[in-house]
Amino acid sequence: MVLFPLPTAFRVLAADVPVRFNALTRSCVVIPCSFQDDEDQPLTRGIWHKKSGGMVYHNARSKVLDHFKDRTKILGNLNEGDCSLEIDDIKPFDNGPFCFYGEKEQRNIANKYRFNNSCVFIVMKASPEKPVMSSVPAQVDAGSTVNVSCSVSHSCSSHPPEFSWTVPSINNEVSDTAISRGVWKTTSTITFVVAGGDGPRNLNCTATFWGGKTQTRTFTLIVEGTMKNQMQKSVPAVIPVVILVLILVAVVLGIFFYRKRKHGDDPVRPPPRPEKRQEFYLQDLLENKQILTFHFC
């Protein structure tokens, strides 16, 4: 049995791919791509290739150039007209141009779909932009709560940057916002309590991009009111101790005055009766006489 190659037919459709697109080397880039197809039969496969020749992405790995193997994939859903391409670990010479086309296999016919406006040239950036920090008061009080945001733009939506701060935060929220097609802004917003220690203090926000490259933005805060803050912290702890001492003193004084009043209310003992006084007198005389007799002898 002899197998003959499937006959092919070409159809041209319109695609929406940026002509130029920025990418950070060693990171990734997601090239936005979309198309419209009125036919009910979806594309069997989407293919990206270099304009000069060679496959950049194909669902059959063996057909992909060695330089791009395991570094490319289509992130979008072709059934929904999304042909966005991710290229990971961007090299300085991965400029392109790269172009998209698709294929449909139906009734032993491989229909190839070429697209107008489907090629992109990648502009390489060696280093990312510095983060942008929201406005922060130049002078802050120790112990006060401060909200601050830090944001960066990027074109690697599948792996957004991660943020780190030089202050411990009590809340950290990260959000992603589309700036333009394929370009995103990732923002980290934190809430932190200003630590004590009057004087200048650096607040650093560091963005780490996919692939390991970093950029840092620094803002200098002037911290004031450390002593006042320490006193405000100590007062709530001292008040309960003072109250306890006052209660103990009041109890001791209460017991003292109660006992004193009780002794003061006892009836006065009456003086001895006359006959009792005479008996005591005679007894004293006898004792004195014995003493005198003893000395005389």
Backbone torsions as a table, in degrees:
resi	resn	phi	psi	omega
1	MET	NA	126.7	-178.3
2	VAL	-101.1	129.6	178.5
3	LEU	-97.1	129.1	177.6
4	PHE	-106.5	146.2	178.3
5	PRO	-62.6	147.6	179.3
6	LEU	-65.8	136.5	175.0
7	PRO	-66.2	152.6	-176.8
8	THR	-121.4	151.1	174.5
9	ALA	-133.0	145.1	-177.3
10	PHE	-111.0	138.0	174.9
11	ARG	-137.1	139.2	-177.3
12	VAL	-106.7	126.9	177.1
13	LEU	-122.1	172.0	179.3
14	ALA	-100.6	134.9	176.0
15	ALA	-120.8	163.2	178.5
16	ASP	-122.3	99.3	-180.0
17	VAL	-132.2	133.6	179.0
18	PRO	-63.0	143.8	-179.7
19	VAL	-70.0	-41.8	178.7
20	ARG	-128.3	145.2	-177.9
21	PHE	-149.1	137.3	-177.8
22	ASN	-86.3	145.5	177.4
23	ALA	-144.8	145.2	177.6
24	LEU	-94.3	124.1	-179.5
25	THR	-61.7	146.9	-176.6
26	ARG	73.4	-11.9	176.6
27	SER	-96.8	-156.6	175.9
28	CYS	-120.5	166.6	175.1
29	VAL	-139.6	138.4	175.1
30	VAL	-113.0	107.5	-178.1
31	ILE	-83.4	116.7	179.8
32	PRO	-68.8	138.0	-178.9
33	CYS	-152.0	133.3	176.7
34	SER	-146.4	158.3	179.3
35	PHE	-153.0	165.5	177.3
36	GLN	-122.4	133.9	179.6
37	ASP	-137.0	120.1	-176.8
38	ASP	-81.3	-11.1	-177.7
39	GLU	-76.4	151.9	179.3
40	ASP	-73.6	-30.9	-178.7
41	GLN	-77.4	118.9	-179.5
42	PRO	-75.0	167.1	176.0
43	LEU	-64.1	138.2	175.7
44	THR	-73.8	-39.0	179.0
45	ARG	-152.9	152.9	171.3
46	GLY	-110.2	140.8	-174.4
47	ILE	-131.9	134.1	171.4
48	TRP	-113.2	139.2	-178.5
49	HIS	-143.7	159.1	174.0
50	LYS	-74.3	141.9	-179.8
51	LYS	-62.4	-28.7	179.1
52	SER	-83.0	-6.6	177.7
53	GLY	119.7	145.0	179.4
54	GLY	105.6	137.2	-179.2
55	MET	-79.7	131.1	173.9
56	VAL	-93.3	-40.2	174.1
57	TYR	-140.9	135.5	173.7
58	HIS	-153.3	143.4	-179.3
59	ASN	-68.2	-12.4	170.3
60	ALA	-96.8	105.9	-172.4
61	ARG	-58.1	-32.6	-176.4
62	SER	-64.8	-21.1	-179.4
63	LYS	-86.9	-7.0	-176.9
64	VAL	-85.7	140.8	175.8
65	LEU	-56.8	141.3	-178.5
66	ASP	-55.3	-36.5	-177.8
67	HIS	-62.2	-26.1	-176.5
68	PHE	-109.4	-1.7	-178.4
69	LYS	-60.5	135.5	178.3
70	ASP	64.6	13.8	177.1
71	ARG	-117.5	-4.7	-176.0
72	THR	-128.9	149.3	173.1
73	LYS	-164.8	152.8	175.6
74	ILE	-87.5	120.4	-178.4
75	LEU	-85.8	-28.3	-175.8
76	GLY	-79.6	169.3	176.7
77	ASN	-97.7	113.8	-178.2
78	LEU	-61.5	-31.7	178.9
79	ASN	-64.5	-21.7	178.8
80	GLU	-103.1	9.7	178.5
81	GLY	76.6	24.6	-179.3
82	ASP	-110.9	115.1	-177.9
83	CYS	-117.8	27.3	-176.4
84	SER	-59.7	137.3	-176.2
85	LEU	-112.9	132.8	172.7
86	GLU	-103.9	129.8	171.6
87	ILE	-117.6	120.3	-177.6
88	ASP	-97.4	157.0	177.7
89	ASP	50.3	58.5	-176.7
90	ILE	-57.7	130.5	177.0
91	LYS	-95.8	155.0	-178.7
92	PRO	-59.3	-22.1	-177.4
93	PHE	-105.5	14.5	176.3
94	ASP	-85.5	53.4	-174.0
95	ASN	-82.6	-29.1	-174.3
96	GLY	93.3	-148.3	0.3
97	PRO	-67.0	147.7	176.1
98	PHE	-112.5	138.3	-176.2
99	CYS	-127.4	152.8	-178.4
100	PHE	-111.0	141.7	165.9
101	TYR	-149.1	166.7	-176.3
102	GLY	-131.2	168.0	179.1
103	GLU	-136.5	147.4	172.4
104	LYS	-130.3	131.3	175.2
105	GLU	-108.9	118.5	-178.3
106	GLN	-146.3	123.9	178.7
107	ARG	54.8	48.4	177.6
108	ASN	62.2	21.3	176.3
109	ILE	-120.2	125.2	177.5
110	ALA	-93.5	100.7	179.0
111	ASN	-85.4	123.1	178.9
112	LYS	-100.0	133.2	-177.7
113	TYR	-113.6	111.3	174.2
114	ARG	-90.0	151.3	-177.0
115	PHE	-125.3	133.8	169.6
116	ASN	-74.0	154.3	178.2
117	ASN	53.9	43.3	-174.9
118	SER	-114.6	10.5	-177.7
119	CYS	-112.1	143.6	-178.1
120	VAL	-132.4	143.8	173.5
121	PHE	-111.2	130.6	-175.5
122	ILE	-97.7	128.5	176.3
123	VAL	-98.1	121.0	-175.1
124	MET	-84.9	140.9	173.9
125	LYS	-120.8	128.9	-177.6
126	ALA	-78.5	-28.2	-178.2
127	SER	-139.5	148.7	-179.7
128	PRO	-78.2	165.2	176.3
129	GLU	-74.9	154.0	177.5
130	LYS	-69.8	147.2	176.3
131	PRO	-63.0	154.2	175.8
132	VAL	-106.4	124.9	-178.1
133	MET	-104.3	138.8	178.0
134	SER	-67.7	162.0	-178.1
135	SER	-64.0	135.7	179.0
136	VAL	-128.1	139.1	177.6
137	PRO	-56.2	136.5	-179.0
138	ALA	-65.5	-34.6	179.4
139	GLN	-117.3	130.9	-179.9
140	VAL	-132.7	153.0	179.3
141	ASP	-90.6	139.4	175.3
142	ALA	-59.6	135.7	-178.7
143	GLY	89.5	-9.6	-179.9
144	SER	-79.6	160.6	179.6
145	THR	-101.0	132.0	-175.4
146	VAL	-126.5	137.3	172.5
147	ASN	-107.3	134.5	-179.5
148	VAL	-148.0	147.1	-179.9
149	SER	-122.1	152.4	178.8
150	CYS	-140.3	130.3	-175.3
151	SER	-137.8	152.8	176.2
152	VAL	-140.1	153.6	175.1
153	SER	-103.9	151.6	-177.1
154	HIS	-161.5	169.4	179.4
155	SER	-123.1	23.6	178.9
156	CYS	-117.4	74.2	-173.7
157	SER	-67.3	-23.8	-179.9
158	SER	-75.2	-20.1	179.1
159	HIS	-139.3	79.3	-177.5
160	PRO	-68.2	158.4	179.8
161	PRO	-63.4	158.8	174.4
162	GLU	-114.8	149.8	-174.2
163	PHE	-115.9	148.5	171.1
164	SER	-136.6	147.7	-177.4
165	TRP	-124.5	157.8	179.2
166	THR	-91.1	5.1	177.2
167	VAL	-123.5	142.8	175.0
168	PRO	-70.8	131.9	-176.2
169	SER	-105.4	150.5	175.2
170	ILE	-96.4	-8.9	177.0
171	ASN	-158.3	138.2	-179.4
172	ASN	-143.9	118.3	179.0
173	GLU	-120.4	136.2	179.7
174	VAL	-118.6	133.6	-179.5
175	SER	-135.1	154.7	178.3
176	ASP	-122.9	132.2	-178.7
177	THR	-131.5	134.4	177.9
178	ALA	-77.5	123.1	177.5
179	ILE	-87.0	-49.6	175.2
180	SER	-148.3	-180.0	-175.4
181	ARG	-62.7	114.1	178.8
182	GLY	87.2	-8.5	180.0
183	VAL	-111.6	129.6	-174.6
184	TRP	-123.0	154.7	172.7
185	LYS	-118.5	121.7	176.5
186	THR	-104.4	131.1	-174.4
187	THR	-126.2	134.2	173.1
188	SER	-111.5	123.8	179.3
189	THR	-118.4	122.7	-177.3
190	ILE	-120.8	158.9	170.8
191	THR	-122.6	128.1	-179.1
192	PHE	-140.1	160.3	178.2
193	VAL	-101.6	128.4	-177.9
194	VAL	-68.0	124.1	179.8
195	ALA	-75.9	159.2	179.7
196	GLY	-72.1	167.2	-178.4
197	GLY	113.7	93.9	-176.3
198	ASP	-64.6	146.2	178.1
199	GLY	123.3	-175.4	-178.4
200	PRO	-71.4	144.0	179.5
201	ARG	-142.2	128.9	-179.1
202	ASN	-84.2	132.2	174.2
203	LEU	-110.9	112.3	-175.9
204	ASN	-109.9	135.7	172.3
205	CYS	-119.8	122.2	-178.5
206	THR	-117.0	127.1	176.7
207	ALA	-103.7	125.6	177.4
208	THR	-107.6	117.6	-176.4
209	PHE	-89.2	157.0	177.5
210	TRP	-56.9	126.1	-175.3
211	GLY	107.6	-14.5	172.5
212	GLY	107.0	-9.3	-179.7
213	LYS	-74.1	145.6	-176.0
214	THR	-131.0	157.3	171.3
215	GLN	-143.8	145.6	-175.6
216	THR	-128.2	140.3	172.9
217	ARG	-117.5	133.5	-177.1
218	THR	-118.6	136.0	175.1
219	PHE	-129.8	134.4	-177.9
220	THR	-97.6	122.2	177.0
221	LEU	-100.2	143.4	172.4
222	ILE	-102.9	112.0	-177.1
223	VAL	-92.5	134.6	179.4
224	GLU	-132.4	165.5	170.6
225	GLY	73.2	30.8	-179.9
226	THR	-65.0	-45.1	-178.9
227	MET	-62.5	-43.1	178.9
228	LYS	-61.5	-41.0	-179.8
229	ASN	-66.4	-38.5	178.6
230	GLN	-65.9	-38.9	178.3
231	MET	-65.7	-41.2	179.1
232	GLN	-64.6	-33.2	178.0
233	LYS	-72.9	-35.6	-176.0
234	SER	-78.6	-30.9	-177.4
235	VAL	-58.4	-49.1	179.4
236	PRO	-59.3	-28.8	179.9
237	ALA	-79.5	-29.9	-177.4
238	VAL	-78.9	-35.5	-174.6
239	ILE	-55.1	-47.7	179.3
240	PRO	-60.1	-37.0	179.3
241	VAL	-65.6	-44.4	179.8
242	VAL	-61.6	-43.2	179.8
243	ILE	-61.5	-41.7	179.4
244	LEU	-63.3	-42.6	178.9
245	VAL	-62.4	-44.7	179.4
246	LEU	-61.5	-39.1	178.4
247	ILE	-63.4	-43.6	179.2
248	LEU	-62.9	-42.3	178.6
249	VAL	-62.4	-42.6	180.0
250	ALA	-62.7	-39.4	179.0
251	VAL	-64.7	-45.0	-179.7
252	VAL	-62.0	-46.8	179.6
253	LEU	-62.8	-38.6	178.7
254	GLY	-61.1	-44.4	178.8
255	ILE	-63.6	-40.6	-178.0
256	PHE	-62.7	-50.1	-178.7
257	PHE	-67.9	-31.4	177.8
258	TYR	-65.0	-44.6	179.6
259	ARG	-66.8	-39.4	180.0
260	LYS	-63.6	-42.1	179.0
261	ARG	-65.8	-36.3	-179.7
262	LYS	-64.4	-43.7	177.6
263	HIS	-66.3	-36.4	-179.5
264	GLY	-68.1	-24.7	-178.9
265	ASP	-86.7	-3.1	179.9
266	ASP	-68.0	139.5	179.2
267	PRO	-66.3	146.7	179.9
268	VAL	-75.7	133.0	-179.5
269	ARG	-68.8	134.4	-179.0
270	PRO	-70.9	153.3	178.3
271	PRO	-68.7	156.8	-179.8
272	PRO	-60.1	150.7	178.0
273	ARG	-68.9	163.2	-177.3
274	PRO	-58.6	-45.8	-177.9
275	GLU	-64.2	-30.3	178.5
276	LYS	-71.2	-35.6	177.1
277	ARG	-67.2	-38.6	179.9
278	GLN	-65.0	-40.3	178.8
279	GLU	-62.0	-42.3	177.2
280	PHE	-63.1	-36.1	-177.3
281	TYR	-67.9	-46.0	179.6
282	LEU	-63.9	-38.0	179.4
283	GLN	-63.2	-39.5	178.7
284	ASP	-65.2	-39.6	-179.9
285	LEU	-63.3	-46.1	179.9
286	LEU	-60.2	-43.5	179.6
287	GLU	-62.8	-39.6	-179.9
288	ASN	-67.9	-37.6	179.7
289	LYS	-64.2	-43.7	178.0
290	GLN	-60.4	-38.6	179.8
291	ILE	-66.0	-42.3	-179.8
292	LEU	-65.0	-44.7	-179.9
293	THR	-60.7	-39.3	179.8
294	PHE	-62.1	-44.9	-179.2
295	HIS	-70.3	-32.4	-178.9
296	PHE	-67.4	-45.4	179.7
297	CYS	-63.9	NA	NA
